[in-house]
């Protein structure tokens, strides 16, 4: 999936169908001049429905659909014939989509399961025909109900990627390189900050044909929770991850301090992020000789509060061990 094709935020205007009018028809036949009221009910207006589809990974297919309209209900007619129901409009979205009311920014609901359906704009109910209103004192009612009007609203669809492992790190820490080595994903890789502008997903193949999903988001910088850089915009993509893998390069000035800054940004964005299982991968370890690695290990054993692992994506060092550790944490 190329960067331009990853769409995770869409605004649209939805309107359901209005209910059909009830009929005020009076039966007039050749041999029954005063057959009484026989007006049918109006049909229901169509709903706008949002449905989960596990085969979708992005909101790209909705990028240019700004106005969604369901069908109107048909009017009732003679002989107590009910009008046809308006056609529902179904919007297919990837799992992990959050639907918000654009005006209030309130979350209406979330779609997390395959085939899950939620009505976002309810179709108007059809009006009752005049035969419902006949009585002993009013045997020929010449009125019927109008249909209930349609419902309109502006909604925002936000995708929170459903991945098992989320990669967290500063720009240029090697997250995209690690993703490309562990999965078949082909993210853009270059030697400058913010190469990754959109989240990338990859499926990690484990032993016995088992798999798990890994997500790489744009690098976080200090102040991301206040909106600096690209980090804040994409932090929501790691809200649903089961495990957070912090990637810190071996040549970082202070590994422990970098971890604390990253953790603090997550805490300020959403304190619940700290409840997830966490692990640190020290990347670019092919630059260290055995002596430097032993020194660093001695220092990290005393300072780092969570498990860590030395890896090198380029030299393929520690990748199998990393997969094993992540699989154990997920299960």
Backbone bond lengths (Angstrom), bond angles and torsions (degrees), N, CA, C in turn:
res aa  C-N    CA-C-N  psi(-1)  N-CA   C-N-CA  omega(-1)  CA-C   N-CA-C  phi
1 X - - - 1.470 - - 1.529 108.88 -
2 X 1.310 116.73 122.78 1.461 119.17 -179.59 1.517 110.19 -78.84
3 X 1.349 115.26 160.74 1.468 119.36 -177.38 1.519 112.40 -57.70
4 X 1.339 116.34 -41.23 1.461 119.94 -176.99 1.517 113.09 -65.45
5 X 1.344 116.27 -21.26 1.464 119.98 -178.29 1.522 113.21 -91.20
6 X 1.327 116.91 -2.81 1.470 118.32 178.75 1.523 108.84 -90.76
7 X 1.326 115.52 106.58 1.464 120.92 178.81 1.526 106.96 -116.94
8 X 1.333 117.25 123.05 1.465 119.52 -176.11 1.531 111.85 -126.18
9 X 1.349 116.79 14.16 1.464 119.73 -176.23 1.524 107.72 -152.28
10 X 1.331 117.01 117.45 1.466 121.08 -177.20 1.529 109.30 -138.15
11 X 1.344 116.29 134.27 1.475 120.56 173.36 1.521 108.37 -108.61
12 X 1.335 116.89 140.76 1.461 119.61 177.93 1.525 111.22 -151.48
13 X 1.327 115.44 160.80 1.461 122.77 177.64 1.527 106.88 -108.55
14 X 1.336 116.41 122.55 1.476 119.51 -179.01 1.526 109.89 -115.15
15 X 1.320 115.83 142.61 1.467 119.72 174.16 1.524 108.99 -139.37
16 X 1.331 115.07 130.79 1.463 120.51 178.97 1.531 108.23 -79.31
17 X 1.331 116.89 179.65 1.466 121.18 177.52 1.520 110.60 -89.25
18 X 1.322 117.17 148.65 1.470 119.79 176.67 1.526 109.18 -82.04
19 X 1.334 115.24 153.76 1.465 120.19 178.69 1.517 111.02 -73.24
20 X 1.338 116.61 146.70 1.463 120.80 179.10 1.531 111.42 -73.20
21 X 1.333 116.81 156.45 1.474 121.70 179.04 1.525 109.93 -77.22
22 X 1.337 114.53 143.84 1.464 118.84 170.18 1.525 108.76 -72.38
23 X 1.341 116.51 154.74 1.466 120.36 -178.45 1.532 110.46 -95.33
24 X 1.338 116.54 141.82 1.474 121.86 176.95 1.539 110.19 -104.90
25 X 1.316 116.23 32.67 1.468 121.42 -175.09 1.528 111.50 -71.08
26 X 1.345 116.62 142.44 1.471 123.05 173.91 1.527 107.90 -113.09
27 X 1.318 115.16 131.32 1.467 120.30 -176.37 1.537 110.69 -69.59
28 X 1.307 116.64 122.03 1.466 122.18 176.86 1.527 108.19 -131.33
29 X 1.333 117.24 104.99 1.452 121.65 179.63 1.525 109.84 -120.09
30 X 1.315 115.30 166.63 1.468 120.62 -174.29 1.524 112.16 -55.63
31 X 1.330 115.44 -45.89 1.474 119.52 -176.71 1.533 112.41 -103.06
32 X 1.342 116.40 10.51 1.458 119.82 -179.31 1.532 107.07 -144.36
33 X 1.333 114.55 78.87 1.471 119.51 -172.18 1.513 113.03 -65.04
34 X 1.344 117.08 -28.22 1.473 120.38 -179.46 1.528 109.15 -126.96
35 X 1.341 114.99 69.17 1.470 120.18 -176.34 1.521 113.78 -76.74
36 X 1.317 117.63 -4.97 1.470 119.61 177.30 1.514 112.60 86.87
37 X 1.343 116.42 179.21 1.471 121.03 -176.98 1.526 111.76 -71.53
38 X 1.315 116.79 135.38 1.480 119.42 176.41 1.530 110.86 -142.30
39 X 1.348 116.22 29.56 1.474 120.26 179.39 1.523 111.33 -72.74
40 X 1.333 116.35 131.66 1.470 121.61 -178.93 1.526 112.56 -84.04
41 X 1.332 115.13 169.63 1.471 121.59 -179.82 1.531 110.75 -80.44
42 X 1.340 115.51 156.59 1.466 120.38 173.19 1.521 110.49 -78.66
43 X 1.328 116.20 154.82 1.468 121.01 178.86 1.523 111.72 -80.76
44 X 1.327 116.09 158.61 1.463 121.39 178.05 1.517 110.00 -72.97
45 X 1.332 115.58 143.56 1.469 120.15 173.34 1.522 110.67 -72.89
46 X 1.314 116.51 154.69 1.472 120.54 -178.21 1.521 111.98 -71.52
47 X 1.343 116.16 144.58 1.473 122.19 174.91 1.532 109.00 -85.22
48 X 1.337 116.19 156.38 1.463 121.14 164.21 1.534 105.52 -101.91
49 X 1.324 115.58 117.64 1.477 121.88 -172.26 1.526 109.34 -116.59
50 X 1.327 115.88 139.48 1.471 120.49 174.92 1.520 107.96 -108.47
51 X 1.330 115.91 128.22 1.472 120.98 -174.43 1.526 110.51 -126.47
52 X 1.332 116.44 137.81 1.467 121.76 178.99 1.515 111.42 -77.66
53 X 1.345 115.57 138.55 1.465 121.16 178.66 1.524 108.22 -135.98
54 X 1.338 116.07 112.99 1.471 120.11 -174.89 1.538 112.55 -70.59
55 X 1.325 117.99 -10.66 1.466 120.34 179.93 1.531 112.29 -86.72
56 X 1.329 116.93 -5.22 1.473 120.57 178.44 1.532 109.28 -100.08
57 X 1.332 116.47 142.26 1.471 121.12 -179.67 1.520 112.06 -119.14
58 X 1.326 117.06 -7.60 1.466 120.40 -173.61 1.528 108.81 -151.76
59 X 1.326 116.66 167.56 1.474 121.90 178.96 1.533 111.28 -97.47
60 X 1.329 116.35 19.62 1.465 121.07 -176.31 1.536 112.35 -55.15
61 X 1.347 117.03 -39.96 1.473 120.54 -175.77 1.534 112.44 -67.15
62 X 1.350 116.76 -13.01 1.474 120.40 179.74 1.523 112.30 -105.33
63 X 1.334 116.42 1.90 1.473 121.17 -172.14 1.528 112.47 -55.81
64 X 1.332 117.17 -38.63 1.461 119.77 -175.44 1.532 112.89 -108.07
65 X 1.342 117.08 11.39 1.469 120.18 177.15 1.521 108.97 -96.75
66 X 1.314 116.68 88.05 1.468 121.14 -174.79 1.524 112.54 -87.13
67 X 1.337 117.41 -25.18 1.469 121.16 -177.70 1.524 109.42 -127.73
68 X 1.325 115.10 123.68 1.469 121.18 179.66 1.524 107.94 -117.56
69 X 1.334 117.40 128.90 1.467 120.55 179.77 1.513 110.01 -131.83
70 X 1.328 116.44 129.51 1.464 121.00 173.75 1.530 108.83 -87.11
71 X 1.337 116.69 167.58 1.469 121.19 -177.77 1.521 112.55 -77.42
72 X 1.347 116.62 151.08 1.465 121.89 177.62 1.531 110.26 -82.33
73 X 1.341 115.84 151.46 1.465 120.52 175.81 1.522 110.72 -73.51
74 X 1.336 116.48 147.58 1.462 120.73 178.76 1.529 110.88 -79.70
75 X 1.338 117.21 153.09 1.472 121.81 178.48 1.527 110.09 -75.27
76 X 1.361 114.43 150.81 1.465 119.62 174.67 1.523 110.12 -68.42
77 X 1.337 116.55 162.75 1.471 119.58 179.06 1.526 109.52 -141.80
78 X 1.315 116.62 -172.93 1.474 121.12 -174.85 1.527 111.61 -65.38
79 X 1.329 113.50 169.25 1.470 120.20 177.54 1.526 111.59 63.45
80 X 1.334 115.99 29.37 1.474 123.02 179.44 1.530 112.51 58.46
81 X 1.314 117.09 29.49 1.468 120.58 179.93 1.527 109.86 -79.36
82 X 1.324 114.76 125.07 1.468 120.51 179.25 1.524 109.80 -81.64
83 X 1.333 116.41 140.17 1.470 120.43 177.10 1.522 111.20 -66.87
84 X 1.330 116.08 157.34 1.472 120.19 -179.62 1.531 110.14 -70.99
85 X 1.329 116.03 148.12 1.467 120.51 176.04 1.528 109.64 -73.79
86 X 1.335 115.84 145.11 1.464 119.96 176.53 1.520 110.54 -68.18
87 X 1.322 116.63 152.19 1.469 120.82 -177.92 1.528 109.92 -76.14
88 X 1.343 115.67 130.08 1.470 120.02 176.13 1.528 109.73 -70.27
89 X 1.337 115.69 148.64 1.465 120.23 174.24 1.520 107.46 -110.16
90 X 1.334 116.81 120.13 1.472 120.79 -177.14 1.524 109.49 -105.42
91 X 1.338 115.56 123.67 1.470 121.71 176.73 1.528 107.48 -101.17
92 X 1.319 117.12 116.73 1.474 121.66 179.27 1.528 108.97 -86.71
93 X 1.326 116.39 131.05 1.474 120.28 -179.18 1.530 109.75 -133.00
94 X 1.334 117.95 155.06 1.469 119.92 175.86 1.525 111.36 -69.59
95 X 1.326 115.66 155.95 1.465 120.20 177.67 1.527 108.89 -65.18
96 X 1.332 116.00 138.24 1.466 120.31 -177.13 1.519 112.33 100.86
97 X 1.350 116.89 9.32 1.466 120.19 -179.41 1.527 110.65 -84.77
98 X 1.324 115.72 131.21 1.465 122.67 176.31 1.524 107.67 -103.14
99 X 1.341 116.68 131.70 1.468 121.16 179.67 1.527 108.28 -108.24
100 X 1.342 115.91 122.62 1.464 121.87 -179.12 1.521 110.97 -116.42
101 X 1.346 115.72 153.05 1.455 121.26 167.90 1.528 106.34 -80.12
102 X 1.339 117.25 119.77 1.469 120.48 -173.71 1.523 112.09 -62.51
103 X 1.330 117.64 -37.24 1.471 120.30 -176.93 1.519 112.40 -68.55
104 X 1.329 116.67 -46.54 1.472 120.25 -174.99 1.529 112.72 -95.78
105 X 1.340 116.24 -15.80 1.476 123.31 -175.21 1.529 112.59 66.93
106 X 1.339 117.62 11.99 1.468 120.69 177.54 1.523 110.03 -74.84
107 X 1.351 115.84 143.53 1.467 120.02 175.81 1.531 108.50 -77.52
108 X 1.324 116.81 122.88 1.466 121.31 178.34 1.528 110.31 -81.88
109 X 1.335 116.27 -46.94 1.471 121.22 177.02 1.528 108.65 -170.96
110 X 1.335 115.32 172.50 1.465 121.78 176.62 1.515 108.56 -127.51
111 X 1.313 116.11 145.91 1.466 121.79 178.41 1.527 107.65 -108.36
112 X 1.323 116.98 115.68 1.472 119.65 -175.93 1.526 113.66 -126.76
113 X 1.348 117.88 -4.59 1.474 120.00 -176.66 1.522 111.15 -125.70
114 X 1.345 115.12 149.05 1.458 120.83 177.47 1.535 110.55 -61.02
115 X 1.338 116.79 129.84 1.466 121.30 177.13 1.523 114.60 79.04
116 X 1.346 117.58 -1.67 1.479 120.04 179.23 1.530 109.58 -65.79
117 X 1.331 116.47 131.44 1.469 120.46 -177.68 1.519 110.82 -122.19
118 X 1.332 116.28 135.90 1.472 122.27 176.23 1.525 108.12 -134.02
119 X 1.348 115.61 137.63 1.469 119.96 177.66 1.526 108.45 -84.60
120 X 1.334 116.74 123.45 1.466 120.28 -179.70 1.534 111.00 -98.71
121 X 1.343 117.00 -26.86 1.471 121.30 174.58 1.528 106.91 -140.84
122 X 1.337 115.77 117.43 1.468 120.48 -172.88 1.527 110.88 -86.47
123 X 1.317 115.37 134.90 1.461 120.82 179.17 1.525 111.12 -67.86
124 X 1.348 116.34 147.13 1.467 120.61 179.79 1.525 111.45 -68.69
125 X 1.323 115.55 144.47 1.465 120.51 179.07 1.528 109.11 -75.41
126 X 1.328 116.70 144.16 1.466 120.74 178.63 1.524 111.21 -71.63
127 X 1.347 116.72 147.45 1.462 120.82 178.56 1.532 111.40 -76.17
128 X 1.330 116.26 154.98 1.466 121.42 -179.73 1.527 110.06 -81.59
129 X 1.342 115.85 142.17 1.461 121.19 176.75 1.533 110.89 -76.17
130 X 1.361 115.66 167.56 1.471 118.88 -172.70 1.524 114.16 -68.60
131 X 1.329 118.11 -18.24 1.472 117.21 -179.11 1.524 111.91 -67.32
132 X 1.357 117.79 -19.35 1.471 120.55 176.38 1.530 111.75 -69.19
133 X 1.332 116.67 -21.36 1.465 119.98 -170.80 1.536 113.72 -103.23
134 X 1.334 117.00 3.65 1.469 117.80 179.78 1.531 109.49 -73.81
135 X 1.330 114.96 146.19 1.467 120.65 179.62 1.532 107.44 -150.63
136 X 1.311 115.80 179.23 1.464 119.32 -178.97 1.530 111.23 -66.87
137 X 1.314 116.21 -25.45 1.473 119.05 -179.19 1.528 112.35 -98.29
138 X 1.329 117.03 -14.63 1.466 120.28 179.05 1.526 107.55 -136.48
139 X 1.337 115.14 85.65 1.460 119.25 -170.84 1.534 113.07 -84.93
140 X 1.320 117.26 -15.91 1.480 119.24 178.27 1.525 111.08 -131.57
141 X 1.364 117.06 67.85 1.470 118.57 178.23 1.527 109.86 -62.83
142 X 1.340 115.45 128.86 1.465 119.81 -178.10 1.540 110.87 -104.14
143 X 1.320 115.02 29.99 1.462 118.42 178.88 1.531 108.88 -136.66
144 X 1.313 116.15 158.52 1.471 123.37 176.03 1.533 107.81 -144.76
145 X 1.327 115.88 166.52 1.473 119.28 -178.35 1.532 111.30 -79.70
146 X 1.321 117.24 143.04 1.480 118.73 168.25 1.530 108.58 -76.27
147 X 1.313 117.27 161.68 1.467 119.89 176.50 1.523 110.87 -74.53
148 X 1.346 115.63 157.14 1.477 119.94 177.00 1.532 108.30 -72.90
149 X 1.343 118.24 136.94 1.477 120.80 -176.83 1.530 112.10 -62.15
150 X 1.321 114.64 164.84 1.468 121.23 178.85 1.526 110.49 -72.87
151 X 1.315 116.08 165.87 1.473 122.46 177.95 1.524 108.50 -112.58
152 X 1.318 116.06 131.54 1.467 120.92 179.94 1.520 109.87 -123.04
153 X 1.315 116.51 143.45 1.474 119.41 173.51 1.522 109.96 -161.17
154 X 1.327 114.03 157.81 1.465 120.63 173.50 1.521 107.47 -98.29
155 X 1.323 115.85 129.03 1.467 119.23 179.76 1.525 110.31 -124.93
156 X 1.314 114.53 156.69 1.465 121.92 175.90 1.527 107.91 -121.49
157 X 1.315 116.77 128.85 1.466 121.79 176.13 1.522 107.99 -102.58
158 X 1.337 115.67 125.03 1.469 121.15 178.18 1.518 107.91 -120.98
159 X 1.308 116.20 131.07 1.461 119.59 177.90 1.521 110.09 -97.40
160 X 1.339 115.73 126.60 1.465 120.49 169.67 1.527 105.43 -110.18
161 X 1.330 115.39 111.36 1.456 120.51 -173.42 1.526 111.27 -56.52
162 X 1.349 115.97 134.60 1.460 121.14 177.27 1.530 108.18 -93.88
163 X 1.307 116.55 94.29 1.467 120.98 178.35 1.515 108.81 -127.14
164 X 1.337 116.60 156.22 1.464 120.38 -179.16 1.526 111.30 -80.83
165 X 1.333 115.37 -41.24 1.469 120.72 -177.06 1.525 108.90 -121.78
166 X 1.331 116.77 129.99 1.467 121.10 177.05 1.517 109.57 -110.41
167 X 1.332 117.15 131.71 1.464 121.97 178.10 1.525 109.45 -88.68
168 X 1.320 116.70 126.14 1.466 121.80 -178.85 1.524 107.93 -122.41
169 X 1.320 115.86 132.56 1.463 117.63 178.94 1.512 111.34 -179.16
170 X 1.332 115.63 169.74 1.456 120.77 175.97 1.529 109.25 -72.34
171 X 1.343 116.77 163.11 1.469 118.46 175.32 1.529 110.37 -57.41
172 X 1.323 115.23 144.18 1.474 122.01 176.09 1.524 113.73 67.77
173 X 1.352 116.99 25.53 1.471 119.45 179.11 1.528 111.69 -86.58
174 X 1.350 116.60 -9.33 1.473 119.52 179.09 1.520 113.28 101.73
175 X 1.326 117.82 19.53 1.482 120.57 -178.03 1.535 111.63 -65.98
176 X 1.327 115.55 -45.76 1.474 119.26 -178.86 1.525 111.14 -66.06
177 X 1.335 116.66 -37.37 1.467 120.13 178.36 1.524 109.95 -63.86
178 X 1.331 117.10 -43.27 1.469 120.86 178.65 1.532 110.28 -62.33
179 X 1.332 116.80 -42.75 1.471 120.40 179.58 1.528 110.31 -61.90
180 X 1.328 116.65 -40.58 1.473 119.91 -178.07 1.528 111.37 -68.73
181 X 1.337 117.08 -28.74 1.468 120.88 179.96 1.536 110.95 -80.07
182 X 1.340 116.45 -38.56 1.472 120.01 -175.13 1.525 113.41 -85.03
183 X 1.347 116.58 -19.84 1.461 120.17 -177.39 1.526 109.50 -132.23
184 X 1.329 115.23 -179.36 1.470 119.95 177.19 1.526 111.17 -90.46
185 X 1.345 117.06 6.31 1.471 120.45 -179.64 1.532 109.83 -66.61
186 X 1.324 115.42 149.52 1.467 120.21 -179.90 1.536 109.57 -122.96
187 X 1.340 117.17 68.97 1.469 119.31 179.15 1.523 110.77 -71.57
188 X 1.333 115.44 159.42 1.469 120.39 177.16 1.524 108.43 -70.95
189 X 1.324 116.67 129.52 1.469 121.32 -178.53 1.527 108.57 -125.60
190 X 1.327 117.04 128.09 1.470 120.44 177.45 1.532 108.87 -156.12
191 X 1.316 115.51 164.12 1.463 120.71 -174.62 1.526 111.20 -90.69
192 X 1.344 116.90 54.99 1.461 119.96 172.41 1.525 108.56 -152.46
193 X 1.332 115.29 160.48 1.466 119.70 -175.67 1.522 111.33 -71.48
194 X 1.340 114.80 151.75 1.477 123.05 179.47 1.540 112.37 58.03
195 X 1.348 115.34 39.40 1.468 118.94 170.53 1.522 108.47 -64.48
196 X 1.342 114.98 -41.39 1.463 120.40 178.21 1.527 109.24 -84.39
197 X 1.325 115.38 118.66 1.467 120.35 -179.49 1.527 111.66 -108.42
198 X 1.311 117.37 -15.14 1.468 122.26 179.91 1.529 107.80 -137.08
199 X 1.344 118.22 152.69 1.467 119.83 178.32 1.527 112.09 -60.68
200 X 1.315 116.21 144.94 1.469 122.27 174.29 1.519 108.69 -118.11
201 X 1.309 116.09 142.44 1.464 121.15 178.31 1.519 109.40 -118.69
202 X 1.330 115.87 144.22 1.460 120.02 175.16 1.516 109.67 -145.24
203 X 1.342 115.88 150.38 1.468 120.72 178.74 1.521 108.45 -101.47
204 X 1.340 116.00 119.68 1.464 121.94 -179.70 1.522 108.44 -87.08
205 X 1.334 115.92 122.29 1.471 119.54 177.52 1.518 108.66 -86.46
206 X 1.346 114.71 125.06 1.466 120.32 -179.60 1.526 108.49 -110.83
207 X 1.303 116.54 -174.12 1.469 120.84 -178.69 1.528 111.69 -63.24
208 X 1.330 116.69 155.27 1.478 123.93 176.04 1.529 111.81 55.14
209 X 1.320 116.12 39.08 1.476 122.51 175.32 1.533 113.12 61.80
210 X 1.325 117.00 20.16 1.464 119.09 177.13 1.539 108.72 -87.87
211 X 1.328 115.54 152.91 1.471 119.14 -177.38 1.526 110.90 -138.65
212 X 1.321 115.58 159.99 1.465 120.66 167.08 1.529 107.78 -145.45
213 X 1.343 116.05 160.19 1.470 121.14 -173.40 1.532 110.23 -103.05
214 X 1.319 115.07 134.64 1.464 120.72 179.85 1.529 108.83 -118.59
215 X 1.327 117.35 138.00 1.469 121.88 -179.58 1.519 109.94 -119.64
216 X 1.331 115.25 135.24 1.470 122.31 177.22 1.525 106.84 -114.02
217 X 1.331 117.46 119.62 1.467 120.11 179.94 1.533 109.28 -108.39
218 X 1.344 117.28 160.34 1.472 119.19 177.68 1.526 111.56 -53.42
219 X 1.325 116.00 147.37 1.462 121.42 -175.87 1.520 113.57 -57.88
220 X 1.332 114.74 144.60 1.471 120.98 178.78 1.528 107.74 -94.32
221 X 1.330 116.63 137.56 1.464 119.41 173.42 1.527 108.02 -117.31
222 X 1.327 115.36 164.62 1.465 119.42 -179.84 1.534 108.67 -61.55
223 X 1.339 115.98 128.23 1.460 120.23 -176.60 1.520 112.77 96.89
224 X 1.340 116.93 6.43 1.476 120.07 -178.72 1.527 111.45 -60.59
225 X 1.333 117.05 -36.45 1.474 120.52 -178.88 1.528 111.41 -64.00
226 X 1.346 116.98 -21.77 1.476 120.15 175.78 1.523 111.37 -92.35
227 X 1.326 116.33 1.63 1.461 119.17 176.67 1.519 114.55 103.68
228 X 1.336 118.67 9.46 1.470 119.60 179.07 1.534 109.48 -77.08
229 X 1.333 115.28 145.93 1.464 119.80 178.17 1.521 110.81 65.53
230 X 1.325 115.42 -155.06 1.465 121.01 -179.30 1.514 111.79 -101.47
231 X 1.332 116.24 -11.27 1.466 120.72 -171.17 1.508 115.04 -55.98
232 X 1.352 116.91 -46.72 1.461 120.35 -174.38 1.526 111.28 -60.19
233 X 1.336 115.12 -42.11 1.463 119.72 -176.89 1.527 111.45 -61.24
234 X 1.352 116.38 -29.20 1.456 119.51 -175.49 1.528 113.81 -108.46
235 X 1.338 117.10 -0.08 1.474 118.47 -179.35 1.526 111.61 -60.50
236 X 1.350 117.12 -28.00 1.467 118.49 -179.03 1.530 112.19 -62.69
237 X 1.350 116.82 -21.49 1.461 119.48 -178.02 1.526 112.64 -71.40
238 X 1.337 117.37 -17.82 1.467 117.21 177.94 1.526 111.39 -102.34
239 X 1.358 116.93 4.88 1.467 119.94 177.34 1.523 111.29 -63.61
240 X 1.334 117.27 -32.84 1.468 120.98 -174.75 1.527 113.15 -95.32
241 X 1.337 117.92 -2.93 1.467 119.41 -179.09 1.523 110.98 -70.70
242 X 1.324 115.78 143.51 1.467 119.99 178.57 1.527 111.04 -77.53
243 X 1.335 115.74 -39.06 1.470 121.27 -176.23 1.526 108.74 -125.58
244 X 1.331 116.71 137.37 1.465 121.43 175.06 1.529 108.33 -107.04
245 X 1.332 116.12 122.75 1.463 121.52 178.12 1.532 108.25 -105.83
246 X 1.315 116.14 109.55 1.465 121.65 179.64 1.526 108.35 -83.36
247 X 1.328 115.95 125.49 1.457 120.39 -179.00 1.524 108.98 -109.35
248 X 1.348 115.86 116.86 1.467 120.63 -178.39 1.527 107.63 -128.08
249 X 1.337 118.27 125.93 1.477 119.70 -177.84 1.525 112.08 -69.14
250 X 1.333 115.03 149.04 1.473 120.72 -177.48 1.528 111.83 -64.68
251 X 1.355 117.21 -23.23 1.467 119.00 -178.82 1.526 112.73 -91.29
252 X 1.344 117.02 13.39 1.473 120.18 178.21 1.532 109.10 -67.02
253 X 1.351 117.48 142.89 1.477 120.18 -178.36 1.529 112.17 -58.75
254 X 1.335 117.72 -40.80 1.471 121.22 -179.17 1.530 108.24 -146.99
255 X 1.328 116.03 101.74 1.473 121.42 -175.12 1.524 111.26 -62.18
256 X 1.316 116.22 -42.48 1.470 119.99 -178.23 1.530 111.19 -64.35
257 X 1.346 116.01 -40.39 1.467 120.24 -179.37 1.529 110.43 -66.55
258 X 1.349 116.71 -40.52 1.470 120.22 179.09 1.528 110.45 -61.87
259 X 1.326 115.81 -41.75 1.472 119.54 178.14 1.530 110.77 -61.83
260 X 1.346 116.83 -43.24 1.471 121.18 -179.93 1.536 111.41 -62.62
261 X 1.347 117.21 -39.57 1.474 120.62 179.60 1.529 109.99 -64.96
262 X 1.332 115.66 -46.25 1.476 119.82 179.51 1.526 110.80 -61.05
263 X 1.328 115.50 -43.69 1.467 120.64 -179.27 1.529 110.66 -64.04
264 X 1.321 116.05 -38.72 1.468 120.68 -179.48 1.531 110.89 -66.32
265 X 1.345 117.17 -38.35 1.472 120.25 177.74 1.532 110.26 -63.05
266 X 1.329 116.30 -41.20 1.477 119.57 178.42 1.527 110.45 -65.69
267 X 1.339 115.23 -39.60 1.469 119.96 -179.01 1.533 110.41 -63.50
268 X 1.320 116.23 -41.36 1.463 119.73 -178.12 1.533 111.29 -72.71
269 X 1.318 116.56 -30.31 1.473 119.15 178.28 1.525 110.40 -73.36
270 X 1.338 116.55 -48.28 1.473 121.33 -179.25 1.530 108.38 -159.83
271 X 1.336 118.14 107.45 1.475 120.92 -176.74 1.532 113.66 -57.03
272 X 1.327 117.24 -24.13 1.475 119.86 -179.35 1.528 111.93 -67.25
273 X 1.332 116.66 -17.71 1.473 120.07 178.54 1.532 111.32 -60.77
274 X 1.341 115.54 -27.05 1.470 119.22 -175.79 1.526 111.89 -76.01
275 X 1.353 116.54 -8.84 1.469 119.48 178.53 1.522 111.72 -80.80
276 X 1.315 117.72 -10.11 1.471 120.81 -177.20 1.529 110.88 -79.65
277 X 1.338 115.09 156.28 1.466 120.03 174.26 1.523 109.06 -67.15
278 X 1.341 115.84 138.65 1.467 119.72 -176.46 1.526 110.52 -130.41
279 X 1.331 114.09 151.38 1.462 120.21 177.58 1.526 107.74 -151.83
280 X 1.328 117.26 150.77 1.465 121.25 179.55 1.524 109.16 -112.20
281 X 1.341 115.70 133.49 1.465 120.84 171.65 1.527 107.38 -112.67
282 X 1.330 116.24 120.16 1.468 121.00 177.26 1.526 106.47 -85.74
283 X 1.351 116.59 106.21 1.468 120.10 -173.74 1.534 111.90 -88.78
284 X 1.316 115.37 172.43 1.475 124.22 177.85 1.537 111.81 60.38
285 X 1.344 116.22 35.28 1.476 120.32 -176.24 1.525 113.00 -77.05
286 X 1.348 117.13 -4.94 1.466 118.52 175.64 1.532 110.66 -69.38
287 X 1.345 116.40 -12.25 1.479 120.52 177.93 1.529 111.42 -81.23
288 X 1.343 117.50 -13.43 1.472 120.88 -176.06 1.522 110.45 -99.14
289 X 1.340 116.21 137.60 1.476 117.98 170.24 1.528 107.99 -85.95
290 X 1.326 116.66 175.11 1.479 121.11 -174.34 1.523 111.87 -60.71
291 X 1.342 116.53 -36.84 1.463 120.04 -178.00 1.534 111.06 -66.46
292 X 1.355 116.09 -46.67 1.460 120.51 179.34 1.529 110.82 -63.22
293 X 1.333 115.51 -38.70 1.468 120.07 -179.11 1.533 110.17 -65.10
294 X 1.358 116.76 -39.67 1.468 120.95 179.60 1.528 110.54 -65.57
295 X 1.338 116.02 -40.39 1.468 120.35 178.01 1.531 111.10 -62.86
296 X 1.340 114.21 -46.85 1.466 120.16 -178.83 1.529 110.75 -63.13
297 X 1.339 115.46 -39.62 1.478 119.93 -179.73 1.528 110.78 -63.12
298 X 1.325 115.00 -41.88 1.471 119.79 179.71 1.532 110.67 -60.83
299 X 1.351 115.37 -40.68 1.463 120.79 -178.87 1.535 110.87 -70.20
300 X 1.346 115.91 -43.73 1.476 120.17 -176.22 1.528 112.12 -69.56
301 X 1.320 116.71 -31.93 1.480 120.33 178.49 1.528 110.93 -59.18
302 X 1.330 115.97 -31.03 1.465 120.13 -177.94 1.534 112.88 -88.12
303 X 1.356 116.86 -26.44 1.478 118.90 -171.33 1.527 114.30 -106.04
304 X 1.329 118.53 -36.28 1.468 119.33 -174.60 1.528 111.46 -78.82
305 X 1.337 117.87 130.54 1.464 120.70 -175.59 1.533 113.44 -86.39
306 X 1.340 118.35 -7.09 1.475 120.30 -177.69 1.530 109.53 -129.07
307 X 1.354 118.37 166.55 1.465 120.64 -179.55 1.523 112.14 -61.18
308 X 1.335 116.28 148.17 1.459 120.12 177.81 1.521 109.08 -139.76
309 X 1.343 115.11 166.36 1.458 120.81 -176.09 1.526 108.10 -149.42
310 X 1.329 116.95 140.35 1.466 120.73 174.69 1.527 108.67 -87.90
311 X 1.332 116.85 129.41 1.469 119.66 178.49 1.532 110.05 -138.94
312 X 1.322 114.94 161.92 1.463 121.07 169.52 1.528 106.88 -142.41
313 X 1.322 115.76 114.91 1.470 119.84 -178.86 1.526 110.30 -68.28
314 X 1.344 116.88 -40.59 1.471 120.95 -176.93 1.525 110.47 -66.53
315 X 1.343 116.56 -45.62 1.468 120.44 -178.16 1.532 112.21 -88.80
316 X 1.325 116.76 2.09 1.483 122.89 179.50 1.538 111.87 56.45
317 X 1.348 116.33 38.31 1.464 120.52 178.25 1.531 109.87 -93.34
318 X 1.319 116.67 133.09 1.468 121.78 174.29 1.520 114.70 73.53
319 X 1.327 119.08 6.57 1.470 121.00 -176.14 1.538 110.87 -69.55
320 X 1.332 116.41 -43.77 1.480 119.69 179.79 1.523 110.68 -63.79
321 X 1.341 116.31 -43.08 1.474 120.05 178.04 1.525 110.41 -61.38
322 X 1.345 115.93 -39.62 1.471 120.69 179.26 1.532 110.38 -61.95
323 X 1.326 116.50 -44.53 1.476 120.25 177.92 1.517 110.41 -59.05
324 X 1.354 116.30 -44.21 1.473 120.69 -179.97 1.522 111.26 -60.17
325 X 1.351 115.63 -46.76 1.477 119.89 -178.54 1.528 111.11 -62.91
326 X 1.337 116.29 -43.63 1.468 120.37 -178.81 1.530 110.23 -64.99
327 X 1.339 115.68 -40.95 1.479 119.30 -179.84 1.536 109.87 -62.94
328 X 1.333 116.30 -41.24 1.479 120.26 178.73 1.537 110.32 -62.93
329 X 1.339 116.92 -40.30 1.460 120.41 -178.95 1.536 111.11 -68.29
330 X 1.333 116.21 -36.95 1.466 120.57 -179.95 1.523 111.70 -71.19
331 X 1.323 116.23 -28.00 1.473 119.31 -175.60 1.525 111.22 -113.78
